[in-house]
Amino acid sequence: MDEFQGRIGTPGALTRKGSKAEATVPPSPAPTVQAAWITGDAVDARLLDRKQRRELLAELRPTLIGKEGLLSPNFDQNARDAAMPELRRLSRQQLLVSLTCWSAAYNSAAAYWVANAAQPYAEVLMTTNGNEYANGVITYQRGRGLGDCTNTDSWTWDGSKFHHTESTISELSKGFPGGA
């Protein structure tokens, strides 16, 4: 890692520290993600019939049940059966699937998967902390009840997968918006 970053011999090196100035470390360009054009952003209930949705839901559940308090195995069976995933088309072959997976006093979040538009769905879990999706971006914002402490995250679709492109955490809020 030190060699890759050009840090060997500097105080910031992890293993081979030295007295060479940190200013000699070359800057690393931030990675860029080119957001893809999305074929259809709106929920399309016609993408799968009810039977196909139940089959997809049966595949999605094991990725949530018992994981960090999401959809516990004791979750009411009627509520499980009523919960149907929302579908959005990412491309002709791929769907974005979302399902509310946890709820608290002031916050809730959905899990988001990328899945094939037909069986085998081969779903891949992107996050269990998404609040909304629009224009190829899944976003999440969590705050206290007063809304003064917030965390945000974003995942951007590049045409083949979602990349975690933003993460912010406010410091201790001390009771006022934006934090201390």
N, CA, C and O of each residue as an XYZ file, in Angstrom:
720
protein
N       0.836     -1.189      0.000
C       0.000      0.000      0.000
C       0.882      1.255      0.000
O       0.632      2.193     -0.756
N       1.914      1.265      0.851
C       2.807      2.426      0.891
C       3.474      2.655     -0.460
O       3.592      3.794     -0.914
N       3.909      1.578     -1.097
C       4.566      1.710     -2.396
C       3.587      2.238     -3.441
O       3.928      3.130     -4.218
N       2.373      1.691     -3.463
C       1.359      2.106     -4.423
C       1.056      3.596     -4.270
O       0.907      4.299     -5.269
N       0.962      4.083     -3.034
C       0.644      5.489     -2.782
C       1.866      6.397     -2.838
O       1.727      7.617     -2.754
N       3.040      5.837     -2.975
C       4.257      6.654     -3.004
C       4.621      7.199     -1.628
O       5.196      8.283     -1.528
N       4.298      6.466     -0.570
C       4.524      6.935      0.801
C       5.760      6.339      1.471
O       6.078      6.726      2.595
N       6.459      5.423      0.832
C       7.632      4.817      1.473
C       8.612      5.914      1.872
O       8.960      6.782      1.071
N       9.055      5.852      3.147
C      10.027      6.816      3.655
C       9.416      8.101      4.193
O      10.154      9.011      4.572
N       8.077      8.205      4.239
C       7.432      9.410      4.776
C       6.850      9.096      6.156
O       6.658      7.926      6.487
N       6.565     10.124      6.970
C       5.950      9.880      8.272
C       4.565      9.220      8.157
O       4.125      8.558      9.096
N       3.876      9.391      7.022
C       2.553      8.828      6.835
C       2.541      7.394      6.330
O       1.472      6.808      6.164
N       3.724      6.816      6.082
C       3.796      5.434      5.614
C       3.297      4.494      6.704
O       3.449      4.768      7.894
N       2.708      3.398      6.288
C       2.173      2.440      7.244
C       3.276      1.541      7.801
O       3.311      1.286      9.005
N       4.169      1.061      6.949
C       5.182      0.107      7.410
C       6.615      0.618      7.320
O       7.421      0.317      8.200
N       6.953      1.371      6.300
C       8.340      1.835      6.129
C       8.390      3.348      6.263
O       8.534      4.079      5.283
N       8.265      3.800      7.520
C       8.247      5.232      7.818
C       9.632      5.836      7.640
O      10.644      5.137      7.666
N       9.651      7.154      7.459
C      10.904      7.878      7.320
C      10.654      9.361      7.489
O       9.570      9.778      7.895
N      11.665     10.156      7.174
C      11.561     11.607      7.372
C      11.326     12.374      6.072
O      11.309     13.605      6.080
N      11.148     11.673      4.972
C      10.867     12.317      3.693
C       9.553     13.104      3.806
O       8.589     12.603      4.384
N       9.502     14.304      3.274
C       8.332     15.180      3.399
C       7.079     14.563      2.772
O       7.137     13.957      1.702
N       5.945     14.731      3.462
C       4.659     14.261      2.941
C       4.310     14.957      1.625
O       3.564     14.406      0.816
N       4.834     16.145      1.408
C       4.563     16.887      0.175
C       5.089     16.154     -1.052
O       4.681     16.465     -2.171
N       5.990     15.180     -0.866
C       6.525     14.421     -1.997
C       5.583     13.314     -2.458
O       5.792     12.713     -3.512
N       4.542     13.046     -1.663
C       3.571     12.007     -2.028
C       2.704     12.538     -3.169
O       2.067     13.581     -3.022
N       2.672     11.834     -4.305
C       1.870     12.326     -5.430
C       0.379     12.273     -5.093
O      -0.071     11.339     -4.429
N      -0.388     13.266     -5.544
C      -1.833     13.243     -5.285
C      -2.489     12.088     -6.043
O      -2.085     11.751     -7.156
N      -3.483     11.503     -5.435
C      -4.235     10.414     -6.068
C      -5.540     10.985     -6.593
O      -6.302     11.583     -5.834
N      -5.807     10.811     -7.872
C      -7.078     11.329     -8.396
C      -8.248     10.546     -7.808
O      -8.168      9.333     -7.618
N      -9.309     11.244     -7.531
C     -10.515     10.595     -7.028
C     -11.124      9.760     -8.151
O     -11.160     10.199     -9.301
N     -11.600      8.571     -7.828
C     -12.238      7.774     -8.873
C     -13.525      8.454     -9.341
O     -14.194      9.141     -8.569
N     -13.854      8.255    -10.594
C     -15.087      8.829    -11.121
C     -16.015      7.702    -11.560
O     -15.566      6.652    -12.020
N     -17.289      7.934    -11.414
C     -18.297      6.990    -11.864
C     -19.172      7.734    -12.854
O     -19.776      8.756    -12.526
N     -19.233      7.216    -14.059
C     -20.081      7.816    -15.082
C     -21.474      7.234    -14.931
O     -21.692      6.052    -15.200
N     -22.419      8.063    -14.501
C     -23.794      7.602    -14.325
C     -24.382      7.203    -15.670
O     -24.214      7.907    -16.666
N     -25.071      6.069    -15.690
C     -25.666      5.564    -16.927
C     -27.044      6.159    -17.143
O     -27.724      6.556    -16.197
N     -27.436      6.212    -18.388
C     -28.788      6.622    -18.729
C     -29.707      5.473    -18.354
O     -29.414      4.318    -18.661
N     -30.807      5.774    -17.698
C     -31.746      4.761    -17.228
C     -32.922      4.682    -18.188
O     -33.472      5.707    -18.591
N     -33.308      3.456    -18.556
C     -34.380      3.289    -19.534
C     -35.750      3.647    -18.976
O     -36.616      4.088    -19.732
N     -35.972      3.471    -17.686
C     -37.264      3.790    -17.104
C     -37.151      3.921    -15.605
O     -36.765      2.969    -14.927
N     -37.477      5.072    -15.081
C     -37.292      5.329    -13.666
C     -38.516      4.999    -12.835
O     -38.401      4.729    -11.640
N     -39.682      5.019    -13.451
C     -40.923      4.837    -12.696
C     -41.136      3.371    -12.339
O     -40.675      2.471    -13.040
N     -41.839      3.152    -11.241
C     -42.214      1.800    -10.855
C     -43.139      1.251    -11.930
O     -44.084      1.927    -12.336
N     -42.884      0.055    -12.387
C     -43.712     -0.576    -13.404
C     -44.242     -1.883    -12.842
O     -43.546     -2.899    -12.851
N     -45.465     -1.855    -12.355
C     -46.066     -3.027    -11.712
C     -46.241     -4.179    -12.696
O     -46.441     -5.318    -12.272
N     -46.170     -3.914    -13.981
C     -46.384     -4.959    -14.978
C     -45.114     -5.738    -15.292
O     -45.157     -6.679    -16.085
N     -43.985     -5.374    -14.693
C     -42.742     -6.062    -15.019
C     -42.796     -7.547    -14.678
O     -42.270     -8.373    -15.424
N     -43.421     -7.887    -13.573
C     -43.594     -9.284    -13.183
C     -45.017     -9.473    -12.704
O     -45.587     -8.575    -12.083
N     -45.604    -10.635    -12.985
C     -46.935    -10.895    -12.459
C     -46.824    -11.259    -10.974
O     -45.719    -11.415    -10.454
N     -47.951    -11.392    -10.304
C     -47.959    -11.624     -8.848
C     -47.195    -12.900     -8.476
O     -46.466    -12.913     -7.484
N     -47.353    -13.963     -9.258
C     -46.651    -15.218     -8.984
C     -45.132    -15.009     -9.094
O     -44.376    -15.476     -8.242
N     -44.700    -14.315    -10.132
C     -43.271    -14.065    -10.305
C     -42.724    -13.201     -9.160
O     -41.603    -13.408     -8.695
N     -43.534    -12.227     -8.712
C     -43.104    -11.389     -7.588
C     -42.938    -12.227     -6.324
O     -41.980    -12.034     -5.574
N     -43.858    -13.150     -6.083
C     -43.738    -14.025     -4.903
C     -42.482    -14.895     -5.000
O     -41.787    -15.092     -4.003
N     -42.192    -15.412     -6.184
C     -40.984    -16.214     -6.385
C     -39.734    -15.373     -6.123
O     -38.795    -15.824     -5.468
N     -39.738    -14.148     -6.642
C     -38.602    -13.255     -6.424
C     -38.462    -12.941     -4.942
O     -37.354    -12.971     -4.407
N     -39.559    -12.642     -4.280
C     -39.534    -12.332     -2.853
C     -38.984    -13.513     -2.057
O     -38.235    -13.320     -1.100
N     -39.352    -14.732     -2.447
C     -38.837    -15.925     -1.765
C     -37.316    -16.005     -1.894
O     -36.644    -16.476     -0.976
N     -36.770    -15.553     -3.016
C     -35.314    -15.539     -3.194
C     -34.652    -14.415     -2.401
O     -33.524    -14.562     -1.929
N     -35.365    -13.277     -2.255
C     -34.776    -12.126     -1.573
C     -34.732    -12.302     -0.059
O     -33.770    -11.883      0.584
N     -35.757    -12.912      0.513
C     -35.882    -13.004      1.972
C     -34.652    -13.563      2.671
O     -34.227    -12.990      3.674
N     -34.061    -14.650      2.194
C     -32.909    -15.198      2.930
C     -31.744    -14.212      3.073
O     -30.923    -14.357      3.979
N     -31.667    -13.227      2.201
C     -30.585    -12.243      2.329
C     -30.873    -11.240      3.430
O     -29.980    -10.491      3.825
N     -32.111    -11.207      3.941
C     -32.482    -10.249      4.985
C     -32.766    -10.885      6.330
O     -32.405    -10.319      7.362
N     -33.404    -12.047      6.347
C     -33.870    -12.635      7.604
C     -32.712    -12.897      8.545
O     -31.727    -13.548      8.194
N     -32.861    -12.368      9.759
C     -31.876    -12.590     10.799
C     -30.602    -11.778     10.659
O     -29.687    -11.937     11.467
N     -30.518    -10.928      9.674
C     -29.305    -10.148      9.442
C     -29.467     -8.773     10.088
O     -30.252     -7.952      9.613
N     -28.735     -8.524     11.155
C     -28.749     -7.237     11.852
C     -30.167     -6.764     12.153
O     -30.477     -5.582     12.004
N     -31.021     -7.686     12.574
C     -32.370     -7.307     12.980
C     -33.333     -7.067     11.834
O     -34.457     -6.620     12.063
N     -32.929     -7.348     10.625
C     -33.816     -7.149      9.482
C     -34.736     -8.347      9.333
O     -34.288     -9.489      9.428
N     -36.008     -8.100      9.103
C     -36.982     -9.172      8.890
C     -36.675    -10.409      9.733
O     -36.221    -11.421      9.200
N     -36.910    -10.338     11.012
C     -36.609    -11.463     11.899
C     -37.400    -12.690     11.478
O     -38.458    -12.553     10.863
N     -36.909    -13.899     11.796
C     -37.645    -15.115     11.433
C     -39.039    -15.140     12.053
O     -39.910    -15.844     11.543
N     -39.281    -14.400     13.133
C     -40.583    -14.368     13.786
C     -41.497    -13.289     13.222
O     -42.618    -13.115     13.700
N     -41.027    -12.559     12.204
C     -41.823    -11.523     11.551
C     -43.171    -12.124     11.151
O     -43.215    -13.230     10.611
N     -44.254    -11.422     11.404
C     -45.604    -11.903     11.135
C     -45.728    -12.425      9.700
O     -45.434    -11.706      8.745
N     -46.162    -13.678      9.555
C     -46.243    -14.312      8.235
C     -47.187    -13.564      7.300
O     -46.906    -13.464      6.105
N     -48.305    -13.035      7.814
C     -49.222    -12.273      6.959
C     -48.549    -11.019      6.430
O     -48.729    -10.660      5.266
N     -47.766    -10.342      7.285
C     -47.042     -9.156      6.835
C     -46.009     -9.534      5.785
O     -45.807     -8.797      4.821
N     -45.351    -10.681      5.964
C     -44.381    -11.152      4.972
C     -45.047    -11.377      3.620
O     -44.529    -10.968      2.580
N     -46.213    -12.040      3.652
C     -46.892    -12.335      2.397
C     -47.403    -11.071      1.713
O     -47.457    -11.006      0.485
N     -47.778    -10.066      2.502
C     -48.287     -8.820      1.932
C     -47.166     -7.960      1.363
O     -47.396     -7.161      0.455
N     -45.953     -8.119      1.891
C     -44.821     -7.302      1.436
C     -44.421     -7.736      0.040
O     -43.990     -8.870     -0.172
N     -44.564     -6.840     -0.895
C     -44.178     -7.136     -2.270
C     -43.111     -6.144     -2.690
O     -43.224     -4.951     -2.406
N     -42.092     -6.616     -3.354
C     -41.019     -5.712     -3.758
C     -41.480     -4.723     -4.826
O     -42.348     -5.030     -5.643
N     -40.885     -3.534     -4.805
C     -41.098     -2.567     -5.885
C     -40.048     -2.839     -6.951
O     -38.914     -3.205     -6.638
N     -40.426     -2.660     -8.201
C     -39.538     -2.956     -9.318
C     -39.377     -1.726    -10.191
O     -40.336     -1.004    -10.465
N     -38.160     -1.506    -10.615
C     -37.859     -0.443    -11.572
C     -36.910     -1.034    -12.606
O     -36.033     -1.833    -12.276
N     -37.092     -0.640    -13.831
C     -36.234     -1.172    -14.886
C     -34.940     -0.364    -14.965
O     -34.963      0.862    -15.070
N     -33.795     -1.084    -14.912
C     -32.490     -0.454    -15.115
C     -32.063     -0.585    -16.571
O     -31.436      0.314    -17.131
N     -32.407     -1.704    -17.169
C     -32.128     -1.969    -18.581
C     -33.144     -3.022    -19.030
O     -34.006     -3.428    -18.251
N     -33.042     -3.454    -20.268
C     -33.975     -4.489    -20.745
C     -33.801     -5.781    -19.966
O     -34.761     -6.529    -19.783
N     -32.577     -6.054    -19.500
C     -32.292     -7.322    -18.834
C     -32.254     -7.226    -17.314
O     -32.287     -8.256    -16.640
N     -32.184     -6.017    -16.753
C     -31.994     -5.893    -15.308
C     -33.039     -4.997    -14.655
O     -33.508     -4.014    -15.229
N     -33.380     -5.383    -13.425
C     -34.325     -4.631    -12.618
C     -33.655     -4.174    -11.337
O     -32.717     -4.805    -10.849
N     -34.150     -3.062    -10.797
C     -33.807     -2.658     -9.443
C     -34.998     -3.070     -8.595
O     -36.132     -2.673     -8.865
N     -34.738     -3.859     -7.579
C     -35.777     -4.379     -6.703
C     -35.589     -3.744     -5.338
O     -34.472     -3.709     -4.823
N     -36.663     -3.239     -4.743
C     -36.553     -2.669     -3.399
C     -37.677     -3.192     -2.525
O     -38.775     -3.492     -2.995
N     -37.371     -3.293     -1.235
C     -38.319     -3.814     -0.269
C     -37.996     -3.181      1.084
O     -36.858     -3.254      1.547
N     -38.987     -2.564      1.714
C     -38.761     -1.991      3.042
C     -38.324     -3.106      3.971
O     -38.982     -4.142      4.065
N     -37.205     -2.890      4.658
C     -36.682     -3.969      5.495
C     -36.540     -3.589      6.959
O     -36.395     -4.473      7.802
N     -36.577     -2.298      7.290
C     -36.594     -1.938      8.710
C     -37.241     -0.577      8.885
O     -37.255      0.263      7.985
N     -37.779     -0.397     10.088
C     -38.443      0.851     10.415
C     -38.204      1.144     11.887
O     -38.254      0.245     12.727
N     -37.947      2.398     12.189
C     -37.721      2.828     13.570
C     -38.576      4.074     13.807
O     -39.371      4.457     12.950
N     -38.412      4.700     14.964
C     -39.255      5.837     15.333
C     -39.211      6.965     14.304
O     -40.256      7.498     13.933
N     -38.032      7.331     13.842
C     -37.910      8.471     12.925
C     -37.307      8.104     11.575
O     -37.156      8.964     10.707
N     -36.968      6.857     11.400
C     -36.281      6.447     10.189
C     -36.805      5.104      9.701
O     -37.372      4.325     10.468
N     -36.608      4.852      8.437
C     -36.855      3.542      7.855
C     -35.938      3.420      6.655
O     -35.383      4.408      6.174
N     -35.787      2.201      6.181
C     -34.945      2.011      5.007
C     -35.396      0.775      4.256
O     -36.056     -0.113      4.795
N     -35.017      0.754      3.003
C     -35.324     -0.384      2.140
C     -34.022     -1.049      1.724
O     -32.959     -0.430      1.687
N     -34.145     -2.321      1.417
C     -33.038     -3.043      0.798
C     -33.195     -2.881     -0.711
O     -34.311     -2.824     -1.227
N     -32.081     -2.809     -1.402
C     -32.088     -2.683     -2.864
C     -31.206     -3.777     -3.465
O     -30.084     -4.009     -3.014
N     -31.735     -4.441     -4.488
C     -31.011     -5.476     -5.211
C     -31.034     -5.152     -6.704
O     -31.950     -4.487     -7.188
N     -30.033     -5.622     -7.420
C     -30.077     -5.664     -8.876
C     -30.371     -7.119     -9.208
O     -29.711     -8.027     -8.702
N     -31.373     -7.335    -10.068
C     -31.775     -8.697    -10.419
C     -32.049     -8.793    -11.911
O     -32.360     -7.800    -12.569
N     -31.927     -9.993    -12.422
C     -32.310    -10.231    -13.805
C     -33.812    -10.021    -13.936
O     -34.555    -10.231    -12.977
N     -34.260     -9.611    -15.110
C     -35.674     -9.341    -15.333
C     -36.498    -10.619    -15.463
O     -37.728    -10.565    -15.442
N     -35.830    -11.776    -15.599
C     -36.516    -13.065    -15.677
C     -35.697    -14.086    -14.888
O     -34.528    -13.858    -14.580
N     -36.327    -15.204    -14.571
C     -35.607    -16.242    -13.841
C     -34.488    -16.799    -14.694
O     -34.670    -16.915    -15.906
N     -33.352    -17.149    -14.141
C     -32.994    -16.993    -12.735
C     -32.737    -15.513    -12.424
O     -32.064    -14.819    -13.187
N     -33.273    -15.045    -11.310
C     -33.170    -13.634    -10.961
C     -31.745    -13.238    -10.582
O     -31.324    -12.111    -10.841
N     -31.000    -14.163     -9.967
C     -29.592    -13.936     -9.610
C     -29.381    -12.569     -8.964
O     -28.489    -11.812     -9.347
N     -30.225    -12.270     -7.972
C     -30.199    -10.955     -7.337
C     -28.904    -10.729     -6.562
O     -28.338    -11.648     -5.970
N     -28.454     -9.467     -6.585
C     -27.264     -9.053     -5.847
C     -27.680     -7.905     -4.935
O     -28.147     -6.869     -5.411
N     -27.513     -8.084     -3.631
C     -27.880     -7.062     -2.658
C     -26.915     -5.884     -2.755
O     -25.699     -6.062     -2.676
N     -27.465     -4.676     -2.928
C     -26.655     -3.461     -2.993
C     -26.527     -2.814     -1.621
O     -25.427     -2.458     -1.199
N     -27.645     -2.664     -0.928
C     -27.641     -2.033      0.389
C     -28.930     -2.384      1.120
O     -29.947     -2.692      0.497
N     -28.875     -2.334      2.443
C     -30.083     -2.460      3.251
C     -30.426     -1.110      3.867
O     -31.273     -1.029      4.756
N     -29.774     -0.056      3.401
C     -29.997      1.294      3.921
C     -30.279      2.282      2.806
O     -29.518      3.229      2.613
N     -31.350      2.078      2.077
C     -31.740      3.024      1.050
C     -33.066      3.673      1.410
O     -33.962      3.004      1.924
N     -33.200      4.957      1.149
C     -34.477      5.636      1.379
C     -35.245      5.863      0.090
O     -36.471      5.749      0.063
N     -34.532      6.181     -0.970
C     -35.230      6.442     -2.224
C     -34.303      6.195     -3.398
O     -33.083      6.099     -3.259
N     -34.936      6.095     -4.567
C     -34.211      5.880     -5.809
C     -34.771      6.827     -6.858
O     -35.988      6.942     -7.005
N     -33.898      7.500     -7.582
C     -34.309      8.357     -8.696
C     -33.128      8.549     -9.633
O     -31.997      8.743     -9.188
N     -33.397      8.495    -10.925
C     -32.406      8.805    -11.959
C     -31.094      8.045    -11.798
O     -30.020      8.608    -12.010
N     -31.173      6.787    -11.430
C     -29.973      5.964    -11.344
C     -29.213      6.088    -10.041
O     -28.090      5.592     -9.945
N     -29.784      6.732     -9.034
C     -29.080      6.916     -7.767
C     -29.971      6.464     -6.604
O     -31.109      6.911     -6.463
N     -29.425      5.569     -5.779
C     -30.069      5.175     -4.527
C     -29.501      6.099     -3.460
O     -28.285      6.265     -3.362
N     -30.371      6.699     -2.663
C     -29.885      7.583     -1.599
C     -30.421      7.128     -0.252
O     -31.440      6.445     -0.153
N     -29.699      7.530      0.771
C     -30.069      7.231      2.147
C     -29.731      8.433      3.000
O     -28.645      9.001      2.887
N     -30.657      8.818      3.848
C     -30.378      9.868      4.824
C     -30.981      9.437      6.142
O     -32.149      9.056      6.218
N     -30.176      9.503      7.163
C     -30.643      9.154      8.496
C     -30.338     10.327      9.410
O     -29.255     10.910      9.357
N     -31.283     10.655     10.228
C     -31.092     11.722     11.189
C     -31.832     11.431     12.472
O     -32.665     10.526     12.532
N     -31.527     12.194     13.486
C     -32.287     12.058     14.733
C     -33.682     12.619     14.501
O     -33.968     13.173     13.439
N     -34.534     12.475     15.481
C     -35.891     13.003     15.374
C     -35.912     14.492     15.121
O     -36.790     14.996     14.422
N     -34.947     15.200     15.688
C     -34.895     16.639     15.487
C     -34.298     16.996     14.123
O     -34.357     18.149     13.697
N     -33.726     16.006     13.447
C     -33.136     16.241     12.135
C     -31.839     17.023     12.190
O     -31.410     17.598     11.190
N     -31.207     17.044     13.371
C     -29.994     17.848     13.478
C     -28.716     17.035     13.331
O     -27.652     17.617     13.126
N     -28.781     15.736     13.427
C     -27.626     14.873     13.198
C     -27.955     14.009     11.991
O     -28.943     13.274     12.017
N     -27.175     14.077     10.959
C     -27.524     13.329      9.753
C     -26.346     12.557      9.204
O     -25.189     12.944      9.368
N     -26.666     11.465      8.552
C     -25.729     10.668      7.777
C     -26.373     10.485      6.408
O     -27.583     10.278      6.317
N     -25.595     10.556      5.365
C     -26.122     10.324      4.026
C     -25.203      9.384      3.265
O     -23.998      9.344      3.513
N     -25.770      8.639      2.349
C     -25.020      7.763      1.452
C     -25.719      7.766      0.107
O     -26.932      7.960      0.026
N     -24.940      7.547     -0.957
C     -25.494      7.437     -2.307
C     -24.780      6.319     -3.045
O     -23.587      6.085     -2.852
N     -25.537      5.633     -3.896
C     -24.997      4.611     -4.778
C     -25.449      4.967     -6.188
O     -26.636      5.206     -6.412
N     -24.520      5.008     -7.145
C     -24.806      5.444     -8.513
C     -24.662      4.275     -9.489
O     -23.682      3.531     -9.445
N     -25.651      4.126    -10.365
C     -25.677      3.076    -11.383
C     -24.830      3.499    -12.573
O     -25.020      4.587    -13.117
N     -23.884      2.636    -12.984
C     -23.026      2.958    -14.130
C     -23.389      2.173    -15.387
O     -22.669      2.226    -16.383
N     -24.495      1.451    -15.343
C     -24.914      0.649    -16.487
C     -24.698     -0.831    -16.256
O     -25.281     -1.662    -16.953
N     -23.853     -1.175    -15.270
C     -23.655     -2.590    -14.957
C     -23.757     -2.881    -13.463
O     -24.118     -3.989    -13.064
N     -23.438     -1.881    -12.635
C     -23.583     -2.078    -11.192
C     -23.671     -0.733    -10.485
O     -23.388      0.312    -11.071
N     -24.066     -0.776     -9.218
C     -24.108      0.419     -8.394
C     -22.776      0.578     -7.677
O     -22.191     -0.394     -7.199
N     -22.306      1.824     -7.610
C     -21.077      2.155     -6.883
C     -21.434      3.062     -5.716
O     -22.248      3.975     -5.858
N     -20.829      2.813     -4.570
C     -21.036      3.678     -3.399
C     -20.258      4.972     -3.679
O     -19.030      4.993     -3.585
N     -20.972      6.042     -4.020
C     -20.332      7.271     -4.498
C     -20.332      8.419     -3.505
O     -19.675      9.432     -3.745
N     -21.047      8.291     -2.399
C     -21.055      9.385     -1.424
C     -21.321      8.821     -0.041
O     -22.124      7.904      0.126
N     -20.637      9.382      0.950
C     -20.899      9.036      2.343
C     -20.526     10.240      3.187
O     -19.382     10.694      3.158
N     -21.488     10.759      3.938
C     -21.213     11.893      4.824
C     -21.759     11.579      6.209
O     -22.794     10.928      6.351
N     -21.056     12.044      7.214
C     -21.469     11.858      8.596
C     -21.252     13.183      9.307
O     -20.152     13.737      9.290
N     -22.321     13.692      9.937
C     -22.148     14.933     10.688
C     -21.526     14.610     12.038
O     -21.643     13.492     12.538
N     -20.883     15.574     12.604
C     -20.298     15.412     13.940
C     -21.411     15.468     14.976
O     -22.586     15.556     14.619
N     -21.058     15.418     16.239
C     -22.064     15.554     17.291
C     -22.870     16.817     17.039
O     -22.317     17.890     16.799
N     -24.184     16.667     17.099
C     -25.036     17.799     16.735
C     -25.180     18.841     17.842
O     -25.406     20.017     17.555
N     -25.054     18.431     19.081
C     -25.182     19.345     20.218
C     -26.480     20.142     20.169
O     -26.555     21.252     20.697
N     -27.515     19.566     19.526
C     -28.818     20.188     19.551
C     -29.089     21.236     18.511
O     -30.129     21.891     18.570
N     -28.192     21.429     17.549
C     -28.509     22.398     16.507
C     -28.177     21.815     15.133
O     -27.264     20.998     15.014
N     -28.910     22.228     14.092
C     -28.742     21.658     12.757
C     -27.321     21.794     12.253
O     -26.683     22.836     12.405
N     -26.831     20.701     11.640
C     -25.495     20.720     11.051
C     -24.419     20.258     11.996
O     -23.324     19.918     11.547
N     -24.680     20.230     13.280
C     -23.708     19.714     14.230
C     -22.736     20.765     14.714
O     -22.717     21.909     14.258
N     -21.927     20.318     15.665
C     -20.964     21.222     16.314
C     -19.726     21.409     15.457
O     -18.811     22.136     15.845
